[in-house]
């Protein structure tokens, strides 16, 4: 799985961090998503898919 984010779309809701804190974080100054791992291990795939689903801005793109 390859994960990409569009920081321009991000609305800083933090749902991705709640769903997959090992893969996503937020910038201190404005809460915009920061991608920690572009190729998360298989064991984190379900959490990453959930993060993409709950993102209100649809800022997370996954390539399986």
mmCIF file of the N, C-alpha and C atoms, coordinates in Angstrom:
data_MODEL
# 
_entry.id   MODEL 
# 
loop_
_atom_site.group_PDB 
_atom_site.id 
_atom_site.type_symbol 
_atom_site.label_atom_id 
_atom_site.label_alt_id 
_atom_site.label_comp_id 
_atom_site.label_asym_id 
_atom_site.label_entity_id 
_atom_site.label_seq_id 
_atom_site.pdbx_PDB_ins_code 
_atom_site.Cartn_x 
_atom_site.Cartn_y 
_atom_site.Cartn_z 
_atom_site.occupancy 
_atom_site.B_iso_or_equiv 
_atom_site.pdbx_formal_charge 
_atom_site.auth_seq_id 
_atom_site.auth_comp_id 
_atom_site.auth_asym_id 
_atom_site.auth_atom_id 
_atom_site.pdbx_PDB_model_num 
ATOM 1   N N  . UNK A 1 1  ? 0.841   -1.176 0.000  1.00 0.00 ? 1  UNK A N  1 
ATOM 2   C CA . UNK A 1 1  ? 0.000   0.000  0.000  1.00 0.00 ? 1  UNK A CA 1 
ATOM 3   C C  . UNK A 1 1  ? 0.889   1.242  0.000  1.00 0.00 ? 1  UNK A C  1 
ATOM 4   N N  . UNK A 1 2  ? 0.510   2.205  -0.836 1.00 0.00 ? 2  UNK A N  1 
ATOM 5   C CA . UNK A 1 2  ? 1.202   3.489  -0.855 1.00 0.00 ? 2  UNK A CA 1 
ATOM 6   C C  . UNK A 1 2  ? 0.194   4.563  -0.455 1.00 0.00 ? 2  UNK A C  1 
ATOM 7   N N  . UNK A 1 3  ? 0.601   5.424  0.474  1.00 0.00 ? 3  UNK A N  1 
ATOM 8   C CA . UNK A 1 3  ? -0.262  6.478  0.983  1.00 0.00 ? 3  UNK A CA 1 
ATOM 9   C C  . UNK A 1 3  ? 0.271   7.830  0.514  1.00 0.00 ? 3  UNK A C  1 
ATOM 10  N N  . UNK A 1 4  ? -0.627  8.668  0.024  1.00 0.00 ? 4  UNK A N  1 
ATOM 11  C CA . UNK A 1 4  ? -0.276  10.049 -0.283 1.00 0.00 ? 4  UNK A CA 1 
ATOM 12  C C  . UNK A 1 4  ? -1.326  10.949 0.357  1.00 0.00 ? 4  UNK A C  1 
ATOM 13  N N  . UNK A 1 5  ? -0.923  12.165 0.655  1.00 0.00 ? 5  UNK A N  1 
ATOM 14  C CA . UNK A 1 5  ? -1.844  13.132 1.239  1.00 0.00 ? 5  UNK A CA 1 
ATOM 15  C C  . UNK A 1 5  ? -1.803  14.422 0.438  1.00 0.00 ? 5  UNK A C  1 
ATOM 16  N N  . UNK A 1 6  ? -2.887  15.159 0.494  1.00 0.00 ? 6  UNK A N  1 
ATOM 17  C CA . UNK A 1 6  ? -2.962  16.477 -0.138 1.00 0.00 ? 6  UNK A CA 1 
ATOM 18  C C  . UNK A 1 6  ? -3.153  17.488 0.990  1.00 0.00 ? 6  UNK A C  1 
ATOM 19  N N  . UNK A 1 7  ? -2.059  18.093 1.416  1.00 0.00 ? 7  UNK A N  1 
ATOM 20  C CA . UNK A 1 7  ? -2.121  19.038 2.526  1.00 0.00 ? 7  UNK A CA 1 
ATOM 21  C C  . UNK A 1 7  ? -2.993  20.255 2.200  1.00 0.00 ? 7  UNK A C  1 
ATOM 22  N N  . UNK A 1 8  ? -3.137  20.572 0.923  1.00 0.00 ? 8  UNK A N  1 
ATOM 23  C CA . UNK A 1 8  ? -3.989  21.703 0.544  1.00 0.00 ? 8  UNK A CA 1 
ATOM 24  C C  . UNK A 1 8  ? -5.467  21.418 0.791  1.00 0.00 ? 8  UNK A C  1 
ATOM 25  N N  . UNK A 1 9  ? -5.859  20.162 0.758  1.00 0.00 ? 9  UNK A N  1 
ATOM 26  C CA . UNK A 1 9  ? -7.251  19.780 1.020  1.00 0.00 ? 9  UNK A CA 1 
ATOM 27  C C  . UNK A 1 9  ? -7.534  19.622 2.515  1.00 0.00 ? 9  UNK A C  1 
ATOM 28  N N  . UNK A 1 10 ? -6.514  19.310 3.292  1.00 0.00 ? 10 UNK A N  1 
ATOM 29  C CA . UNK A 1 10 ? -6.671  18.974 4.703  1.00 0.00 ? 10 UNK A CA 1 
ATOM 30  C C  . UNK A 1 10 ? -7.350  20.106 5.476  1.00 0.00 ? 10 UNK A C  1 
ATOM 31  N N  . UNK A 1 11 ? -8.331  19.726 6.312  1.00 0.00 ? 11 UNK A N  1 
ATOM 32  C CA . UNK A 1 11 ? -9.053  20.692 7.144  1.00 0.00 ? 11 UNK A CA 1 
ATOM 33  C C  . UNK A 1 11 ? -8.690  20.542 8.628  1.00 0.00 ? 11 UNK A C  1 
ATOM 34  N N  . UNK A 1 12 ? -7.655  19.786 8.923  1.00 0.00 ? 12 UNK A N  1 
ATOM 35  C CA . UNK A 1 12 ? -7.101  19.649 10.269 1.00 0.00 ? 12 UNK A CA 1 
ATOM 36  C C  . UNK A 1 12 ? -8.083  19.063 11.283 1.00 0.00 ? 12 UNK A C  1 
ATOM 37  N N  . UNK A 1 13 ? -8.907  18.126 10.853 1.00 0.00 ? 13 UNK A N  1 
ATOM 38  C CA . UNK A 1 13 ? -9.871  17.519 11.773 1.00 0.00 ? 13 UNK A CA 1 
ATOM 39  C C  . UNK A 1 13 ? -9.209  16.507 12.712 1.00 0.00 ? 13 UNK A C  1 
ATOM 40  N N  . UNK A 1 14 ? -8.088  15.924 12.291 1.00 0.00 ? 14 UNK A N  1 
ATOM 41  C CA . UNK A 1 14 ? -7.358  14.982 13.123 1.00 0.00 ? 14 UNK A CA 1 
ATOM 42  C C  . UNK A 1 14 ? -7.898  13.570 13.116 1.00 0.00 ? 14 UNK A C  1 
ATOM 43  N N  . UNK A 1 15 ? -8.900  13.290 12.309 1.00 0.00 ? 15 UNK A N  1 
ATOM 44  C CA . UNK A 1 15 ? -9.474  11.946 12.270 1.00 0.00 ? 15 UNK A CA 1 
ATOM 45  C C  . UNK A 1 15 ? -8.463  10.911 11.804 1.00 0.00 ? 15 UNK A C  1 
ATOM 46  N N  . UNK A 1 16 ? -7.563  11.289 10.927 1.00 0.00 ? 16 UNK A N  1 
ATOM 47  C CA . UNK A 1 16 ? -6.548  10.351 10.450 1.00 0.00 ? 16 UNK A CA 1 
ATOM 48  C C  . UNK A 1 16 ? -5.608  9.939  11.580 1.00 0.00 ? 16 UNK A C  1 
ATOM 49  N N  . UNK A 1 17 ? -5.251  10.888 12.425 1.00 0.00 ? 17 UNK A N  1 
ATOM 50  C CA . UNK A 1 17 ? -4.354  10.602 13.542 1.00 0.00 ? 17 UNK A CA 1 
ATOM 51  C C  . UNK A 1 17 ? -5.040  9.672  14.547 1.00 0.00 ? 17 UNK A C  1 
ATOM 52  N N  . UNK A 1 18 ? -6.318  9.912  14.803 1.00 0.00 ? 18 UNK A N  1 
ATOM 53  C CA . UNK A 1 18 ? -7.070  9.042  15.709 1.00 0.00 ? 18 UNK A CA 1 
ATOM 54  C C  . UNK A 1 18 ? -7.127  7.624  15.149 1.00 0.00 ? 18 UNK A C  1 
ATOM 55  N N  . UNK A 1 19 ? -7.303  7.500  13.843 1.00 0.00 ? 19 UNK A N  1 
ATOM 56  C CA . UNK A 1 19 ? -7.444  6.186  13.206 1.00 0.00 ? 19 UNK A CA 1 
ATOM 57  C C  . UNK A 1 19 ? -6.109  5.455  13.036 1.00 0.00 ? 19 UNK A C  1 
ATOM 58  N N  . UNK A 1 20 ? -5.039  6.188  12.737 1.00 0.00 ? 20 UNK A N  1 
ATOM 59  C CA . UNK A 1 20 ? -3.747  5.549  12.442 1.00 0.00 ? 20 UNK A CA 1 
ATOM 60  C C  . UNK A 1 20 ? -2.588  6.461  12.853 1.00 0.00 ? 20 UNK A C  1 
ATOM 61  N N  . UNK A 1 21 ? -2.369  6.556  14.139 1.00 0.00 ? 21 UNK A N  1 
ATOM 62  C CA . UNK A 1 21 ? -1.338  7.463  14.671 1.00 0.00 ? 21 UNK A CA 1 
ATOM 63  C C  . UNK A 1 21 ? 0.078   7.061  14.263 1.00 0.00 ? 21 UNK A C  1 
ATOM 64  N N  . UNK A 1 22 ? 0.265   5.815  13.848 1.00 0.00 ? 22 UNK A N  1 
ATOM 65  C CA . UNK A 1 22 ? 1.587   5.374  13.415 1.00 0.00 ? 22 UNK A CA 1 
ATOM 66  C C  . UNK A 1 22 ? 1.927   5.890  12.015 1.00 0.00 ? 22 UNK A C  1 
ATOM 67  N N  . UNK A 1 23 ? 0.902   6.323  11.292 1.00 0.00 ? 23 UNK A N  1 
ATOM 68  C CA . UNK A 1 23 ? 1.091   6.724  9.896  1.00 0.00 ? 23 UNK A CA 1 
ATOM 69  C C  . UNK A 1 23 ? 0.877   8.228  9.700  1.00 0.00 ? 23 UNK A C  1 
ATOM 70  N N  . UNK A 1 24 ? -0.002  8.821  10.513 1.00 0.00 ? 24 UNK A N  1 
ATOM 71  C CA . UNK A 1 24 ? -0.337  10.239 10.352 1.00 0.00 ? 24 UNK A CA 1 
ATOM 72  C C  . UNK A 1 24 ? -0.067  11.019 11.632 1.00 0.00 ? 24 UNK A C  1 
ATOM 73  N N  . UNK A 1 25 ? 0.291   12.282 11.456 1.00 0.00 ? 25 UNK A N  1 
ATOM 74  C CA . UNK A 1 25 ? 0.444   13.214 12.570 1.00 0.00 ? 25 UNK A CA 1 
ATOM 75  C C  . UNK A 1 25 ? -0.090  14.557 12.087 1.00 0.00 ? 25 UNK A C  1 
ATOM 76  N N  . UNK A 1 26 ? -0.055  15.553 12.961 1.00 0.00 ? 26 UNK A N  1 
ATOM 77  C CA . UNK A 1 26 ? -0.501  16.892 12.596 1.00 0.00 ? 26 UNK A CA 1 
ATOM 78  C C  . UNK A 1 26 ? 0.570   17.904 12.953 1.00 0.00 ? 26 UNK A C  1 
ATOM 79  N N  . UNK A 1 27 ? 0.690   18.943 12.116 1.00 0.00 ? 27 UNK A N  1 
ATOM 80  C CA . UNK A 1 27 ? 1.633   20.020 12.404 1.00 0.00 ? 27 UNK A CA 1 
ATOM 81  C C  . UNK A 1 27 ? 1.156   20.789 13.633 1.00 0.00 ? 27 UNK A C  1 
ATOM 82  N N  . UNK A 1 28 ? 2.079   21.168 14.480 1.00 0.00 ? 28 UNK A N  1 
ATOM 83  C CA . UNK A 1 28 ? 1.758   21.916 15.696 1.00 0.00 ? 28 UNK A CA 1 
ATOM 84  C C  . UNK A 1 28 ? 1.073   23.246 15.391 1.00 0.00 ? 28 UNK A C  1 
ATOM 85  N N  . UNK A 1 29 ? 1.569   23.965 14.392 1.00 0.00 ? 29 UNK A N  1 
ATOM 86  C CA . UNK A 1 29 ? 1.108   25.336 14.157 1.00 0.00 ? 29 UNK A CA 1 
ATOM 87  C C  . UNK A 1 29 ? -0.302  25.444 13.589 1.00 0.00 ? 29 UNK A C  1 
ATOM 88  N N  . UNK A 1 30 ? -0.735  24.461 12.797 1.00 0.00 ? 30 UNK A N  1 
ATOM 89  C CA . UNK A 1 30 ? -2.053  24.607 12.172 1.00 0.00 ? 30 UNK A CA 1 
ATOM 90  C C  . UNK A 1 30 ? -2.868  23.314 12.093 1.00 0.00 ? 30 UNK A C  1 
ATOM 91  N N  . UNK A 1 31 ? -2.325  22.204 12.564 1.00 0.00 ? 31 UNK A N  1 
ATOM 92  C CA . UNK A 1 31 ? -3.069  20.958 12.589 1.00 0.00 ? 31 UNK A CA 1 
ATOM 93  C C  . UNK A 1 31 ? -3.140  20.208 11.280 1.00 0.00 ? 31 UNK A C  1 
ATOM 94  N N  . UNK A 1 32 ? -2.477  20.702 10.248 1.00 0.00 ? 32 UNK A N  1 
ATOM 95  C CA . UNK A 1 32 ? -2.506  20.048 8.936  1.00 0.00 ? 32 UNK A CA 1 
ATOM 96  C C  . UNK A 1 32 ? -1.787  18.697 9.021  1.00 0.00 ? 32 UNK A C  1 
ATOM 97  N N  . UNK A 1 33 ? -2.317  17.726 8.313  1.00 0.00 ? 33 UNK A N  1 
ATOM 98  C CA . UNK A 1 33 ? -1.788  16.363 8.344  1.00 0.00 ? 33 UNK A CA 1 
ATOM 99  C C  . UNK A 1 33 ? -0.333  16.304 7.886  1.00 0.00 ? 33 UNK A C  1 
ATOM 100 N N  . UNK A 1 34 ? 0.409   15.411 8.544  1.00 0.00 ? 34 UNK A N  1 
ATOM 101 C CA . UNK A 1 34 ? 1.783   15.094 8.175  1.00 0.00 ? 34 UNK A CA 1 
ATOM 102 C C  . UNK A 1 34 ? 1.848   13.581 8.014  1.00 0.00 ? 34 UNK A C  1 
ATOM 103 N N  . UNK A 1 35 ? 2.371   13.134 6.909  1.00 0.00 ? 35 UNK A N  1 
ATOM 104 C CA . UNK A 1 35 ? 2.486   11.706 6.629  1.00 0.00 ? 35 UNK A CA 1 
ATOM 105 C C  . UNK A 1 35 ? 3.798   11.184 7.213  1.00 0.00 ? 35 UNK A C  1 
ATOM 106 N N  . UNK A 1 36 ? 3.700   10.224 8.121  1.00 0.00 ? 36 UNK A N  1 
ATOM 107 C CA . UNK A 1 36 ? 4.882   9.658  8.773  1.00 0.00 ? 36 UNK A CA 1 
ATOM 108 C C  . UNK A 1 36 ? 5.442   8.453  8.031  1.00 0.00 ? 36 UNK A C  1 
ATOM 109 N N  . UNK A 1 37 ? 4.597   7.756  7.282  1.00 0.00 ? 37 UNK A N  1 
ATOM 110 C CA . UNK A 1 37 ? 5.025   6.538  6.606  1.00 0.00 ? 37 UNK A CA 1 
ATOM 111 C C  . UNK A 1 37 ? 4.235   6.378  5.304  1.00 0.00 ? 37 UNK A C  1 
ATOM 112 N N  . UNK A 1 38 ? 4.907   6.515  4.170  1.00 0.00 ? 38 UNK A N  1 
ATOM 113 C CA . UNK A 1 38 ? 4.218   6.404  2.877  1.00 0.00 ? 38 UNK A CA 1 
ATOM 114 C C  . UNK A 1 38 ? 3.884   4.968  2.509  1.00 0.00 ? 38 UNK A C  1 
ATOM 115 N N  . UNK A 1 39 ? 4.585   4.018  3.105  1.00 0.00 ? 39 UNK A N  1 
ATOM 116 C CA . UNK A 1 39 ? 4.365   2.593  2.826  1.00 0.00 ? 39 UNK A CA 1 
ATOM 117 C C  . UNK A 1 39 ? 4.213   1.831  4.142  1.00 0.00 ? 39 UNK A C  1 
ATOM 118 N N  . UNK A 1 40 ? 3.057   1.979  4.792  1.00 0.00 ? 40 UNK A N  1 
ATOM 119 C CA . UNK A 1 40 ? 2.876   1.319  6.085  1.00 0.00 ? 40 UNK A CA 1 
ATOM 120 C C  . UNK A 1 40 ? 2.839   -0.197 5.948  1.00 0.00 ? 40 UNK A C  1 
ATOM 121 N N  . UNK A 1 41 ? 3.235   -0.909 7.015  1.00 0.00 ? 41 UNK A N  1 
ATOM 122 C CA . UNK A 1 41 ? 3.207   -2.368 6.966  1.00 0.00 ? 41 UNK A CA 1 
ATOM 123 C C  . UNK A 1 41 ? 1.782   -2.907 6.860  1.00 0.00 ? 41 UNK A C  1 
ATOM 124 N N  . UNK A 1 42 ? 1.676   -4.133 6.414  1.00 0.00 ? 42 UNK A N  1 
ATOM 125 C CA . UNK A 1 42 ? 0.387   -4.780 6.197  1.00 0.00 ? 42 UNK A CA 1 
ATOM 126 C C  . UNK A 1 42 ? -0.478  -4.730 7.450  1.00 0.00 ? 42 UNK A C  1 
ATOM 127 N N  . UNK A 1 43 ? 0.127   -4.849 8.604  1.00 0.00 ? 43 UNK A N  1 
ATOM 128 C CA . UNK A 1 43 ? -0.614  -4.836 9.854  1.00 0.00 ? 43 UNK A CA 1 
ATOM 129 C C  . UNK A 1 43 ? -1.321  -3.523 10.152 1.00 0.00 ? 43 UNK A C  1 
ATOM 130 N N  . UNK A 1 44 ? -0.928  -2.452 9.487  1.00 0.00 ? 44 UNK A N  1 
ATOM 131 C CA . UNK A 1 44 ? -1.554  -1.146 9.682  1.00 0.00 ? 44 UNK A CA 1 
ATOM 132 C C  . UNK A 1 44 ? -2.527  -0.788 8.561  1.00 0.00 ? 44 UNK A C  1 
ATOM 133 N N  . UNK A 1 45 ? -2.652  -1.645 7.578  1.00 0.00 ? 45 UNK A N  1 
ATOM 134 C CA . UNK A 1 45 ? -3.454  -1.333 6.395  1.00 0.00 ? 45 UNK A CA 1 
ATOM 135 C C  . UNK A 1 45 ? -4.911  -1.045 6.727  1.00 0.00 ? 45 UNK A C  1 
ATOM 136 N N  . UNK A 1 46 ? -5.504  -1.817 7.611  1.00 0.00 ? 46 UNK A N  1 
ATOM 137 C CA . UNK A 1 46 ? -6.909  -1.602 7.951  1.00 0.00 ? 46 UNK A CA 1 
ATOM 138 C C  . UNK A 1 46 ? -7.116  -0.227 8.603  1.00 0.00 ? 46 UNK A C  1 
ATOM 139 N N  . UNK A 1 47 ? -6.213  0.149  9.501  1.00 0.00 ? 47 UNK A N  1 
ATOM 140 C CA . UNK A 1 47 ? -6.314  1.462  10.148 1.00 0.00 ? 47 UNK A CA 1 
ATOM 141 C C  . UNK A 1 47 ? -6.139  2.596  9.137  1.00 0.00 ? 47 UNK A C  1 
ATOM 142 N N  . UNK A 1 48 ? -5.230  2.417  8.193  1.00 0.00 ? 48 UNK A N  1 
ATOM 143 C CA . UNK A 1 48 ? -4.989  3.444  7.175  1.00 0.00 ? 48 UNK A CA 1 
ATOM 144 C C  . UNK A 1 48 ? -6.208  3.571  6.256  1.00 0.00 ? 48 UNK A C  1 
ATOM 145 N N  . UNK A 1 49 ? -6.802  2.466  5.884  1.00 0.00 ? 49 UNK A N  1 
ATOM 146 C CA . UNK A 1 49 ? -8.023  2.518  5.060  1.00 0.00 ? 49 UNK A CA 1 
ATOM 147 C C  . UNK A 1 49 ? -9.137  3.248  5.816  1.00 0.00 ? 49 UNK A C  1 
ATOM 148 N N  . UNK A 1 50 ? -9.248  2.964  7.104  1.00 0.00 ? 50 UNK A N  1 
ATOM 149 C CA . UNK A 1 50 ? -10.263 3.644  7.922  1.00 0.00 ? 50 UNK A CA 1 
ATOM 150 C C  . UNK A 1 50 ? -9.981  5.147  7.968  1.00 0.00 ? 50 UNK A C  1 
ATOM 151 N N  . UNK A 1 51 ? -8.725  5.527  8.125  1.00 0.00 ? 51 UNK A N  1 
ATOM 152 C CA . UNK A 1 51 ? -8.360  6.942  8.146  1.00 0.00 ? 51 UNK A CA 1 
ATOM 153 C C  . UNK A 1 51 ? -8.769  7.641  6.853  1.00 0.00 ? 51 UNK A C  1 
ATOM 154 N N  . UNK A 1 52 ? -8.529  6.983  5.724  1.00 0.00 ? 52 UNK A N  1 
ATOM 155 C CA . UNK A 1 52 ? -8.903  7.570  4.435  1.00 0.00 ? 52 UNK A CA 1 
ATOM 156 C C  . UNK A 1 52 ? -10.417 7.717  4.323  1.00 0.00 ? 52 UNK A C  1 
ATOM 157 N N  . UNK A 1 53 ? -11.134 6.758  4.859  1.00 0.00 ? 53 UNK A N  1 
ATOM 158 C CA . UNK A 1 53 ? -12.596 6.780  4.802  1.00 0.00 ? 53 UNK A CA 1 
ATOM 159 C C  . UNK A 1 53 ? -13.196 7.896  5.652  1.00 0.00 ? 53 UNK A C  1 
ATOM 160 N N  . UNK A 1 54 ? -12.631 8.115  6.836  1.00 0.00 ? 54 UNK A N  1 
ATOM 161 C CA . UNK A 1 54 ? -13.202 9.114  7.751  1.00 0.00 ? 54 UNK A CA 1 
ATOM 162 C C  . UNK A 1 54 ? -12.676 10.530 7.522  1.00 0.00 ? 54 UNK A C  1 
ATOM 163 N N  . UNK A 1 55 ? -11.731 10.701 6.643  1.00 0.00 ? 55 UNK A N  1 
ATOM 164 C CA . UNK A 1 55 ? -11.203 12.042 6.360  1.00 0.00 ? 55 UNK A CA 1 
ATOM 165 C C  . UNK A 1 55 ? -12.294 12.902 5.728  1.00 0.00 ? 55 UNK A C  1 
ATOM 166 N N  . UNK A 1 56 ? -12.724 13.971 6.396  1.00 0.00 ? 56 UNK A N  1 
ATOM 167 C CA . UNK A 1 56 ? -13.811 14.789 5.861  1.00 0.00 ? 56 UNK A CA 1 
ATOM 168 C C  . UNK A 1 56 ? -13.436 15.551 4.587  1.00 0.00 ? 56 UNK A C  1 
ATOM 169 N N  . UNK A 1 57 ? -12.148 15.759 4.369  1.00 0.00 ? 57 UNK A N  1 
ATOM 170 C CA . UNK A 1 57 ? -11.697 16.499 3.193  1.00 0.00 ? 57 UNK A CA 1 
ATOM 171 C C  . UNK A 1 57 ? -11.258 15.593 2.049  1.00 0.00 ? 57 UNK A C  1 
ATOM 172 N N  . UNK A 1 58 ? -11.270 14.284 2.287  1.00 0.00 ? 58 UNK A N  1 
ATOM 173 C CA . UNK A 1 58 ? -10.800 13.314 1.293  1.00 0.00 ? 58 UNK A CA 1 
ATOM 174 C C  . UNK A 1 58 ? -9.372  13.643 0.843  1.00 0.00 ? 58 UNK A C  1 
ATOM 175 N N  . UNK A 1 59 ? -8.530  13.959 1.814  1.00 0.00 ? 59 UNK A N  1 
ATOM 176 C CA . UNK A 1 59 ? -7.160  14.378 1.536  1.00 0.00 ? 59 UNK A CA 1 
ATOM 177 C C  . UNK A 1 59 ? -6.174  13.207 1.480  1.00 0.00 ? 59 UNK A C  1 
ATOM 178 N N  . UNK A 1 60 ? -6.654  12.001 1.739  1.00 0.00 ? 60 UNK A N  1 
ATOM 179 C CA . UNK A 1 60 ? -5.785  10.820 1.766  1.00 0.00 ? 60 UNK A CA 1 
ATOM 180 C C  . UNK A 1 60 ? -6.094  9.933  0.570  1.00 0.00 ? 60 UNK A C  1 
ATOM 181 N N  . UNK A 1 61 ? -5.045  9.582  -0.170 1.00 0.00 ? 61 UNK A N  1 
ATOM 182 C CA . UNK A 1 61 ? -5.187  8.710  -1.327 1.00 0.00 ? 61 UNK A CA 1 
ATOM 183 C C  . UNK A 1 61 ? -4.382  7.443  -1.081 1.00 0.00 ? 61 UNK A C  1 
ATOM 184 N N  . UNK A 1 62 ? -4.985  6.292  -1.383 1.00 0.00 ? 62 UNK A N  1 
ATOM 185 C CA . UNK A 1 62 ? -4.319  5.015  -1.204 1.00 0.00 ? 62 UNK A CA 1 
ATOM 186 C C  . UNK A 1 62 ? -4.157  4.292  -2.535 1.00 0.00 ? 62 UNK A C  1 
ATOM 187 N N  . UNK A 1 63 ? -3.006  3.686  -2.723 1.00 0.00 ? 63 UNK A N  1 
ATOM 188 C CA . UNK A 1 63 ? -2.752  2.797  -3.857 1.00 0.00 ? 63 UNK A CA 1 
ATOM 189 C C  . UNK A 1 63 ? -2.459  1.432  -3.280 1.00 0.00 ? 63 UNK A C  1 
ATOM 190 N N  . UNK A 1 64 ? -3.324  0.487  -3.582 1.00 0.00 ? 64 UNK A N  1 
ATOM 191 C CA . UNK A 1 64 ? -3.175  -0.870 -3.012 1.00 0.00 ? 64 UNK A CA 1 
ATOM 192 C C  . UNK A 1 64 ? -2.152  -1.675 -3.769 1.00 0.00 ? 64 UNK A C  1 
# 
